[in-house]
């Protein structure tokens, strides 16, 4: 199983990014899959997840600003980040079962 995350970058407050995570070695549509993030000096925490039936969950801190989605045919998980705030600065990781992607850095700064 491999997870390859991408899409991070430097953006100004209020800006947007779209993160992607492509999986290989497993059927992405079979499992619940999600995003975590780890800010500087902070613990890794769950951000959002999408169940195999399409049900979505969001952390309170990002609810209404981030949108999770999946494309099972392309074996890709997405996280649309809108209205970004400096507090969203973190390395974002995709996660399924016991597997983690390598992380993609999101930096929100003016």
N, C-alpha and C positions, 0 to 999 in steps of 0.2 A: 504494500500500500504506500502510495506517495501522494502528498498534497503540495501543490505549488501555488503560492500566493503571490499576487502582484497588484499594482495599482496605487500604491502609496506615493507620497510626495510631500512637498511643501506647499501650503495653501494659506491664504489670508483668512482671518476670521470672517465668517459668513459664507465662505466658499464651499465647494463640493468636490468630492472624489468618488470614484467607483472602484471598489476592491473586487478582485476575482480570485477564486481558488479552484484550480483544476485538479481533479482526482484521477488516479490511475491505480489499477490493481484491485479495484472493487467496483460494485455497482452503486453509484452515488445515490440513486433513487431508492435504494433499499433501506437506507439508514437515516436517522436523525443526524443533522449536521449543523455546526454553528461557528460563531466567531467569538473570540476572546480578545482582550487587549491588556497590555501591561505598560502603564505609564512610568516615567522616571521615578525610581525609588518606591514604586508601588507593587502590590501583588497583582498577579494575573487574575482578571475577573471576566465573567461571562458578559457578553454584549447582546447577542441575539442568537436564536437558533430557529431552525425550521424542521419540523417533523416530516417523516416520509409521506404523511397524508396532506402536507402543505400548511398545517397549522404553524403559526409563527409566534415567537415570544421575544420580548424586548426588555432590556434593563430600563428602569425608570429614568436614568440619567440621559438616555438617548431616545426615548420614546417620542415619536412624532418627527424626529429628525433623520433617523436612519431607516432604511428599508432592506430587508433580506429577501432574497429570491434564489431560485435554483433552476438550472436547465439540465434535466437528467440526460437528455440526448447528448449534449456537449460535455456532460459530466463536470459541470462548473457551478460553483456556488458564488453568489454575488452579495455585496453589501454596498448599497448606495448611501453615501454620507452627505447630508445637506446641512446647511446652517451650522457649519463647524465652528467650534469654540476652542480656545487655547487648552482647555481642560481635556479635550479629545486627543491631544498629543499622546501618542503611544505606539508601541509595536502591536500590530493586529495579526492574530493567528487564527487560522481555520482549524477545526478539530472534528474528528469523527472517531468513534470508538476510543481506542487508546492512542490514536495517531494525531500528530500535530504537523501543520505546515511550518515552513521556516520563518514565517513572519514577514510583514511588510510595514515599513516605518511611515507613520502619518505625523506630520508636524504642522501645527496650526499656529502661525505667528505673523504679525505685521512687520 
